Amino acid sequence: MVHAISRDELKGKLDNNESISIIEALPEKYFRHSHLPGALNLPHDAVDTLAPSLLPDKGTEIIVYCANVACKNSGIAAEALAALGYSNVSVYEAGKADWIEAGYPIEGSAARHAA
């Protein structure tokens, strides 16, 4: 089953150094441009092939996001992960746009250019 997670909940987990896997479900070019700190790139259409190597522990807490509320990639990827047997999957539905709007840090080429 997939759950929703808020920006504040996700930020709290990062601030507390909790053991989570953050997944960006967008194509690689968007991930390279900007992504949440520590995120892994797992495009929604490559979950079946990439998840076993990127996420070997099916019990780990996984938080999936994409661009914004209108983007459906995170939900698609999260459901695919759940179907593969991952048991602790959440979706940060507001996504990268919400994170950036809040002024939280990002990684990737956009972050390097802003520095």
MODELLER restraints for C-alpha pairs under 7 A, 6 or more apart:
rsr = mdl.restraints
at = mdl.atoms
rsr.add(forms.Gaussian(group=physical.xy_distance, feature=features.Distance(at['CA:1:A'], at['CA:82:A']), mean=6.31, stdev=0.5))
rsr.add(forms.Gaussian(group=physical.xy_distance, feature=features.Distance(at['CA:2:A'], at['CA:78:A']), mean=6.63, stdev=0.5))
rsr.add(forms.Gaussian(group=physical.xy_distance, feature=features.Distance(at['CA:2:A'], at['CA:79:A']), mean=6.77, stdev=0.5))
rsr.add(forms.Gaussian(group=physical.xy_distance, feature=features.Distance(at['CA:2:A'], at['CA:82:A']), mean=6.98, stdev=0.5))
rsr.add(forms.Gaussian(group=physical.xy_distance, feature=features.Distance(at['CA:2:A'], at['CA:89:A']), mean=5.21, stdev=0.5))
rsr.add(forms.Gaussian(group=physical.xy_distance, feature=features.Distance(at['CA:2:A'], at['CA:90:A']), mean=5.33, stdev=0.5))
rsr.add(forms.Gaussian(group=physical.xy_distance, feature=features.Distance(at['CA:3:A'], at['CA:89:A']), mean=6.50, stdev=0.5))
rsr.add(forms.Gaussian(group=physical.xy_distance, feature=features.Distance(at['CA:3:A'], at['CA:90:A']), mean=4.49, stdev=0.5))
rsr.add(forms.Gaussian(group=physical.xy_distance, feature=features.Distance(at['CA:3:A'], at['CA:91:A']), mean=6.18, stdev=0.5))
rsr.add(forms.Gaussian(group=physical.xy_distance, feature=features.Distance(at['CA:4:A'], at['CA:90:A']), mean=5.26, stdev=0.5))
rsr.add(forms.Gaussian(group=physical.xy_distance, feature=features.Distance(at['CA:4:A'], at['CA:91:A']), mean=4.83, stdev=0.5))
rsr.add(forms.Gaussian(group=physical.xy_distance, feature=features.Distance(at['CA:4:A'], at['CA:92:A']), mean=6.07, stdev=0.5))
rsr.add(forms.Gaussian(group=physical.xy_distance, feature=features.Distance(at['CA:4:A'], at['CA:93:A']), mean=6.98, stdev=0.5))
rsr.add(forms.Gaussian(group=physical.xy_distance, feature=features.Distance(at['CA:5:A'], at['CA:90:A']), mean=6.05, stdev=0.5))
rsr.add(forms.Gaussian(group=physical.xy_distance, feature=features.Distance(at['CA:5:A'], at['CA:91:A']), mean=5.82, stdev=0.5))
rsr.add(forms.Gaussian(group=physical.xy_distance, feature=features.Distance(at['CA:5:A'], at['CA:92:A']), mean=5.09, stdev=0.5))
rsr.add(forms.Gaussian(group=physical.xy_distance, feature=features.Distance(at['CA:6:A'], at['CA:92:A']), mean=6.02, stdev=0.5))
rsr.add(forms.Gaussian(group=physical.xy_distance, feature=features.Distance(at['CA:7:A'], at['CA:92:A']), mean=6.93, stdev=0.5))
rsr.add(forms.Gaussian(group=physical.xy_distance, feature=features.Distance(at['CA:7:A'], at['CA:99:A']), mean=6.85, stdev=0.5))
rsr.add(forms.Gaussian(group=physical.xy_distance, feature=features.Distance(at['CA:20:A'], at['CA:60:A']), mean=6.67, stdev=0.5))
rsr.add(forms.Gaussian(group=physical.xy_distance, feature=features.Distance(at['CA:20:A'], at['CA:61:A']), mean=4.99, stdev=0.5))
rsr.add(forms.Gaussian(group=physical.xy_distance, feature=features.Distance(at['CA:20:A'], at['CA:62:A']), mean=5.84, stdev=0.5))
rsr.add(forms.Gaussian(group=physical.xy_distance, feature=features.Distance(at['CA:21:A'], at['CA:61:A']), mean=6.18, stdev=0.5))
rsr.add(forms.Gaussian(group=physical.xy_distance, feature=features.Distance(at['CA:21:A'], at['CA:62:A']), mean=4.74, stdev=0.5))
rsr.add(forms.Gaussian(group=physical.xy_distance, feature=features.Distance(at['CA:21:A'], at['CA:63:A']), mean=6.23, stdev=0.5))
rsr.add(forms.Gaussian(group=physical.xy_distance, feature=features.Distance(at['CA:22:A'], at['CA:38:A']), mean=6.86, stdev=0.5))
rsr.add(forms.Gaussian(group=physical.xy_distance, feature=features.Distance(at['CA:22:A'], at['CA:39:A']), mean=4.67, stdev=0.5))
rsr.add(forms.Gaussian(group=physical.xy_distance, feature=features.Distance(at['CA:22:A'], at['CA:40:A']), mean=6.20, stdev=0.5))
rsr.add(forms.Gaussian(group=physical.xy_distance, feature=features.Distance(at['CA:22:A'], at['CA:62:A']), mean=5.89, stdev=0.5))
rsr.add(forms.Gaussian(group=physical.xy_distance, feature=features.Distance(at['CA:22:A'], at['CA:63:A']), mean=4.85, stdev=0.5))
rsr.add(forms.Gaussian(group=physical.xy_distance, feature=features.Distance(at['CA:22:A'], at['CA:64:A']), mean=5.96, stdev=0.5))
rsr.add(forms.Gaussian(group=physical.xy_distance, feature=features.Distance(at['CA:23:A'], at['CA:39:A']), mean=5.37, stdev=0.5))
rsr.add(forms.Gaussian(group=physical.xy_distance, feature=features.Distance(at['CA:23:A'], at['CA:40:A']), mean=4.95, stdev=0.5))
rsr.add(forms.Gaussian(group=physical.xy_distance, feature=features.Distance(at['CA:23:A'], at['CA:41:A']), mean=5.87, stdev=0.5))
rsr.add(forms.Gaussian(group=physical.xy_distance, feature=features.Distance(at['CA:23:A'], at['CA:42:A']), mean=6.14, stdev=0.5))
rsr.add(forms.Gaussian(group=physical.xy_distance, feature=features.Distance(at['CA:23:A'], at['CA:63:A']), mean=6.02, stdev=0.5))
rsr.add(forms.Gaussian(group=physical.xy_distance, feature=features.Distance(at['CA:23:A'], at['CA:64:A']), mean=4.61, stdev=0.5))
rsr.add(forms.Gaussian(group=physical.xy_distance, feature=features.Distance(at['CA:23:A'], at['CA:65:A']), mean=6.31, stdev=0.5))
rsr.add(forms.Gaussian(group=physical.xy_distance, feature=features.Distance(at['CA:24:A'], at['CA:31:A']), mean=6.98, stdev=0.5))
rsr.add(forms.Gaussian(group=physical.xy_distance, feature=features.Distance(at['CA:24:A'], at['CA:39:A']), mean=6.40, stdev=0.5))
rsr.add(forms.Gaussian(group=physical.xy_distance, feature=features.Distance(at['CA:24:A'], at['CA:40:A']), mean=6.14, stdev=0.5))
rsr.add(forms.Gaussian(group=physical.xy_distance, feature=features.Distance(at['CA:24:A'], at['CA:41:A']), mean=5.05, stdev=0.5))
rsr.add(forms.Gaussian(group=physical.xy_distance, feature=features.Distance(at['CA:24:A'], at['CA:42:A']), mean=5.92, stdev=0.5))
rsr.add(forms.Gaussian(group=physical.xy_distance, feature=features.Distance(at['CA:24:A'], at['CA:43:A']), mean=6.94, stdev=0.5))
rsr.add(forms.Gaussian(group=physical.xy_distance, feature=features.Distance(at['CA:24:A'], at['CA:64:A']), mean=5.92, stdev=0.5))
rsr.add(forms.Gaussian(group=physical.xy_distance, feature=features.Distance(at['CA:24:A'], at['CA:65:A']), mean=5.20, stdev=0.5))
rsr.add(forms.Gaussian(group=physical.xy_distance, feature=features.Distance(at['CA:24:A'], at['CA:66:A']), mean=5.57, stdev=0.5))
rsr.add(forms.Gaussian(group=physical.xy_distance, feature=features.Distance(at['CA:25:A'], at['CA:41:A']), mean=6.43, stdev=0.5))
rsr.add(forms.Gaussian(group=physical.xy_distance, feature=features.Distance(at['CA:25:A'], at['CA:42:A']), mean=5.15, stdev=0.5))
rsr.add(forms.Gaussian(group=physical.xy_distance, feature=features.Distance(at['CA:25:A'], at['CA:43:A']), mean=4.21, stdev=0.5))
rsr.add(forms.Gaussian(group=physical.xy_distance, feature=features.Distance(at['CA:25:A'], at['CA:44:A']), mean=4.98, stdev=0.5))
rsr.add(forms.Gaussian(group=physical.xy_distance, feature=features.Distance(at['CA:25:A'], at['CA:64:A']), mean=6.71, stdev=0.5))
rsr.add(forms.Gaussian(group=physical.xy_distance, feature=features.Distance(at['CA:25:A'], at['CA:65:A']), mean=6.12, stdev=0.5))
rsr.add(forms.Gaussian(group=physical.xy_distance, feature=features.Distance(at['CA:25:A'], at['CA:66:A']), mean=5.31, stdev=0.5))
rsr.add(forms.Gaussian(group=physical.xy_distance, feature=features.Distance(at['CA:25:A'], at['CA:73:A']), mean=5.67, stdev=0.5))
rsr.add(forms.Gaussian(group=physical.xy_distance, feature=features.Distance(at['CA:25:A'], at['CA:74:A']), mean=5.41, stdev=0.5))
rsr.add(forms.Gaussian(group=physical.xy_distance, feature=features.Distance(at['CA:25:A'], at['CA:77:A']), mean=6.41, stdev=0.5))
rsr.add(forms.Gaussian(group=physical.xy_distance, feature=features.Distance(at['CA:26:A'], at['CA:43:A']), mean=4.88, stdev=0.5))
rsr.add(forms.Gaussian(group=physical.xy_distance, feature=features.Distance(at['CA:26:A'], at['CA:44:A']), mean=6.69, stdev=0.5))
rsr.add(forms.Gaussian(group=physical.xy_distance, feature=features.Distance(at['CA:26:A'], at['CA:66:A']), mean=5.79, stdev=0.5))
rsr.add(forms.Gaussian(group=physical.xy_distance, feature=features.Distance(at['CA:26:A'], at['CA:73:A']), mean=6.72, stdev=0.5))
rsr.add(forms.Gaussian(group=physical.xy_distance, feature=features.Distance(at['CA:27:A'], at['CA:43:A']), mean=5.28, stdev=0.5))
rsr.add(forms.Gaussian(group=physical.xy_distance, feature=features.Distance(at['CA:28:A'], at['CA:41:A']), mean=6.66, stdev=0.5))
rsr.add(forms.Gaussian(group=physical.xy_distance, feature=features.Distance(at['CA:31:A'], at['CA:41:A']), mean=6.42, stdev=0.5))
rsr.add(forms.Gaussian(group=physical.xy_distance, feature=features.Distance(at['CA:32:A'], at['CA:108:A']), mean=5.26, stdev=0.5))
rsr.add(forms.Gaussian(group=physical.xy_distance, feature=features.Distance(at['CA:32:A'], at['CA:109:A']), mean=6.29, stdev=0.5))
rsr.add(forms.Gaussian(group=physical.xy_distance, feature=features.Distance(at['CA:33:A'], at['CA:108:A']), mean=5.07, stdev=0.5))
rsr.add(forms.Gaussian(group=physical.xy_distance, feature=features.Distance(at['CA:33:A'], at['CA:109:A']), mean=4.80, stdev=0.5))
rsr.add(forms.Gaussian(group=physical.xy_distance, feature=features.Distance(at['CA:33:A'], at['CA:110:A']), mean=5.38, stdev=0.5))
rsr.add(forms.Gaussian(group=physical.xy_distance, feature=features.Distance(at['CA:34:A'], at['CA:106:A']), mean=6.09, stdev=0.5))
rsr.add(forms.Gaussian(group=physical.xy_distance, feature=features.Distance(at['CA:34:A'], at['CA:107:A']), mean=5.44, stdev=0.5))
rsr.add(forms.Gaussian(group=physical.xy_distance, feature=features.Distance(at['CA:34:A'], at['CA:108:A']), mean=4.44, stdev=0.5))
rsr.add(forms.Gaussian(group=physical.xy_distance, feature=features.Distance(at['CA:34:A'], at['CA:109:A']), mean=6.28, stdev=0.5))
rsr.add(forms.Gaussian(group=physical.xy_distance, feature=features.Distance(at['CA:34:A'], at['CA:110:A']), mean=5.63, stdev=0.5))
rsr.add(forms.Gaussian(group=physical.xy_distance, feature=features.Distance(at['CA:34:A'], at['CA:111:A']), mean=6.80, stdev=0.5))
rsr.add(forms.Gaussian(group=physical.xy_distance, feature=features.Distance(at['CA:35:A'], at['CA:106:A']), mean=5.47, stdev=0.5))
rsr.add(forms.Gaussian(group=physical.xy_distance, feature=features.Distance(at['CA:35:A'], at['CA:107:A']), mean=5.31, stdev=0.5))
rsr.add(forms.Gaussian(group=physical.xy_distance, feature=features.Distance(at['CA:35:A'], at['CA:108:A']), mean=6.21, stdev=0.5))
rsr.add(forms.Gaussian(group=physical.xy_distance, feature=features.Distance(at['CA:36:A'], at['CA:106:A']), mean=4.91, stdev=0.5))
rsr.add(forms.Gaussian(group=physical.xy_distance, feature=features.Distance(at['CA:36:A'], at['CA:107:A']), mean=6.12, stdev=0.5))
rsr.add(forms.Gaussian(group=physical.xy_distance, feature=features.Distance(at['CA:37:A'], at['CA:105:A']), mean=6.98, stdev=0.5))
rsr.add(forms.Gaussian(group=physical.xy_distance, feature=features.Distance(at['CA:37:A'], at['CA:106:A']), mean=5.65, stdev=0.5))
rsr.add(forms.Gaussian(group=physical.xy_distance, feature=features.Distance(at['CA:37:A'], at['CA:107:A']), mean=5.74, stdev=0.5))
rsr.add(forms.Gaussian(group=physical.xy_distance, feature=features.Distance(at['CA:42:A'], at['CA:50:A']), mean=6.89, stdev=0.5))
rsr.add(forms.Gaussian(group=physical.xy_distance, feature=features.Distance(at['CA:44:A'], at['CA:73:A']), mean=5.45, stdev=0.5))
rsr.add(forms.Gaussian(group=physical.xy_distance, feature=features.Distance(at['CA:44:A'], at['CA:74:A']), mean=6.87, stdev=0.5))
rsr.add(forms.Gaussian(group=physical.xy_distance, feature=features.Distance(at['CA:44:A'], at['CA:76:A']), mean=6.11, stdev=0.5))
rsr.add(forms.Gaussian(group=physical.xy_distance, feature=features.Distance(at['CA:44:A'], at['CA:77:A']), mean=4.52, stdev=0.5))
rsr.add(forms.Gaussian(group=physical.xy_distance, feature=features.Distance(at['CA:47:A'], at['CA:77:A']), mean=6.39, stdev=0.5))
rsr.add(forms.Gaussian(group=physical.xy_distance, feature=features.Distance(at['CA:47:A'], at['CA:80:A']), mean=6.61, stdev=0.5))
rsr.add(forms.Gaussian(group=physical.xy_distance, feature=features.Distance(at['CA:47:A'], at['CA:81:A']), mean=6.90, stdev=0.5))
rsr.add(forms.Gaussian(group=physical.xy_distance, feature=features.Distance(at['CA:58:A'], at['CA:85:A']), mean=6.45, stdev=0.5))
rsr.add(forms.Gaussian(group=physical.xy_distance, feature=features.Distance(at['CA:58:A'], at['CA:86:A']), mean=4.43, stdev=0.5))
rsr.add(forms.Gaussian(group=physical.xy_distance, feature=features.Distance(at['CA:58:A'], at['CA:87:A']), mean=6.35, stdev=0.5))
rsr.add(forms.Gaussian(group=physical.xy_distance, feature=features.Distance(at['CA:59:A'], at['CA:86:A']), mean=6.07, stdev=0.5))
rsr.add(forms.Gaussian(group=physical.xy_distance, feature=features.Distance(at['CA:59:A'], at['CA:87:A']), mean=5.56, stdev=0.5))
rsr.add(forms.Gaussian(group=physical.xy_distance, feature=features.Distance(at['CA:59:A'], at['CA:88:A']), mean=6.14, stdev=0.5))
rsr.add(forms.Gaussian(group=physical.xy_distance, feature=features.Distance(at['CA:60:A'], at['CA:88:A']), mean=6.40, stdev=0.5))
rsr.add(forms.Gaussian(group=physical.xy_distance, feature=features.Distance(at['CA:61:A'], at['CA:88:A']), mean=4.97, stdev=0.5))
rsr.add(forms.Gaussian(group=physical.xy_distance, feature=features.Distance(at['CA:61:A'], at['CA:89:A']), mean=6.13, stdev=0.5))
rsr.add(forms.Gaussian(group=physical.xy_distance, feature=features.Distance(at['CA:62:A'], at['CA:88:A']), mean=6.15, stdev=0.5))
rsr.add(forms.Gaussian(group=physical.xy_distance, feature=features.Distance(at['CA:62:A'], at['CA:89:A']), mean=4.80, stdev=0.5))
rsr.add(forms.Gaussian(group=physical.xy_distance, feature=features.Distance(at['CA:62:A'], at['CA:90:A']), mean=6.18, stdev=0.5))
rsr.add(forms.Gaussian(group=physical.xy_distance, feature=features.Distance(at['CA:63:A'], at['CA:89:A']), mean=5.93, stdev=0.5))
rsr.add(forms.Gaussian(group=physical.xy_distance, feature=features.Distance(at['CA:63:A'], at['CA:90:A']), mean=4.76, stdev=0.5))
rsr.add(forms.Gaussian(group=physical.xy_distance, feature=features.Distance(at['CA:63:A'], at['CA:91:A']), mean=5.55, stdev=0.5))
rsr.add(forms.Gaussian(group=physical.xy_distance, feature=features.Distance(at['CA:63:A'], at['CA:92:A']), mean=6.64, stdev=0.5))
rsr.add(forms.Gaussian(group=physical.xy_distance, feature=features.Distance(at['CA:64:A'], at['CA:74:A']), mean=5.51, stdev=0.5))
rsr.add(forms.Gaussian(group=physical.xy_distance, feature=features.Distance(at['CA:64:A'], at['CA:78:A']), mean=6.32, stdev=0.5))
rsr.add(forms.Gaussian(group=physical.xy_distance, feature=features.Distance(at['CA:64:A'], at['CA:90:A']), mean=6.23, stdev=0.5))
rsr.add(forms.Gaussian(group=physical.xy_distance, feature=features.Distance(at['CA:64:A'], at['CA:91:A']), mean=4.84, stdev=0.5))
rsr.add(forms.Gaussian(group=physical.xy_distance, feature=features.Distance(at['CA:64:A'], at['CA:92:A']), mean=6.06, stdev=0.5))
rsr.add(forms.Gaussian(group=physical.xy_distance, feature=features.Distance(at['CA:65:A'], at['CA:74:A']), mean=4.86, stdev=0.5))
rsr.add(forms.Gaussian(group=physical.xy_distance, feature=features.Distance(at['CA:65:A'], at['CA:91:A']), mean=5.89, stdev=0.5))
rsr.add(forms.Gaussian(group=physical.xy_distance, feature=features.Distance(at['CA:65:A'], at['CA:92:A']), mean=5.03, stdev=0.5))
rsr.add(forms.Gaussian(group=physical.xy_distance, feature=features.Distance(at['CA:65:A'], at['CA:93:A']), mean=6.23, stdev=0.5))
rsr.add(forms.Gaussian(group=physical.xy_distance, feature=features.Distance(at['CA:65:A'], at['CA:95:A']), mean=5.07, stdev=0.5))
rsr.add(forms.Gaussian(group=physical.xy_distance, feature=features.Distance(at['CA:66:A'], at['CA:73:A']), mean=6.07, stdev=0.5))
rsr.add(forms.Gaussian(group=physical.xy_distance, feature=features.Distance(at['CA:66:A'], at['CA:74:A']), mean=5.24, stdev=0.5))
rsr.add(forms.Gaussian(group=physical.xy_distance, feature=features.Distance(at['CA:66:A'], at['CA:95:A']), mean=5.10, stdev=0.5))
rsr.add(forms.Gaussian(group=physical.xy_distance, feature=features.Distance(at['CA:66:A'], at['CA:96:A']), mean=6.16, stdev=0.5))
rsr.add(forms.Gaussian(group=physical.xy_distance, feature=features.Distance(at['CA:67:A'], at['CA:95:A']), mean=5.11, stdev=0.5))
rsr.add(forms.Gaussian(group=physical.xy_distance, feature=features.Distance(at['CA:67:A'], at['CA:96:A']), mean=4.99, stdev=0.5))
rsr.add(forms.Gaussian(group=physical.xy_distance, feature=features.Distance(at['CA:67:A'], at['CA:97:A']), mean=5.92, stdev=0.5))
rsr.add(forms.Gaussian(group=physical.xy_distance, feature=features.Distance(at['CA:68:A'], at['CA:93:A']), mean=6.64, stdev=0.5))
rsr.add(forms.Gaussian(group=physical.xy_distance, feature=features.Distance(at['CA:68:A'], at['CA:94:A']), mean=4.84, stdev=0.5))
rsr.add(forms.Gaussian(group=physical.xy_distance, feature=features.Distance(at['CA:68:A'], at['CA:95:A']), mean=4.50, stdev=0.5))
rsr.add(forms.Gaussian(group=physical.xy_distance, feature=features.Distance(at['CA:68:A'], at['CA:96:A']), mean=6.11, stdev=0.5))
rsr.add(forms.Gaussian(group=physical.xy_distance, feature=features.Distance(at['CA:68:A'], at['CA:97:A']), mean=5.52, stdev=0.5))
rsr.add(forms.Gaussian(group=physical.xy_distance, feature=features.Distance(at['CA:68:A'], at['CA:98:A']), mean=6.85, stdev=0.5))
rsr.add(forms.Gaussian(group=physical.xy_distance, feature=features.Distance(at['CA:69:A'], at['CA:93:A']), mean=5.36, stdev=0.5))
rsr.add(forms.Gaussian(group=physical.xy_distance, feature=features.Distance(at['CA:69:A'], at['CA:94:A']), mean=4.63, stdev=0.5))
rsr.add(forms.Gaussian(group=physical.xy_distance, feature=features.Distance(at['CA:69:A'], at['CA:95:A']), mean=6.58, stdev=0.5))
rsr.add(forms.Gaussian(group=physical.xy_distance, feature=features.Distance(at['CA:74:A'], at['CA:91:A']), mean=6.44, stdev=0.5))
rsr.add(forms.Gaussian(group=physical.xy_distance, feature=features.Distance(at['CA:75:A'], at['CA:91:A']), mean=6.62, stdev=0.5))
rsr.add(forms.Gaussian(group=physical.xy_distance, feature=features.Distance(at['CA:78:A'], at['CA:89:A']), mean=6.37, stdev=0.5))
rsr.add(forms.Gaussian(group=physical.xy_distance, feature=features.Distance(at['CA:78:A'], at['CA:91:A']), mean=6.77, stdev=0.5))
rsr.add(forms.Gaussian(group=physical.xy_distance, feature=features.Distance(at['CA:82:A'], at['CA:89:A']), mean=6.88, stdev=0.5))
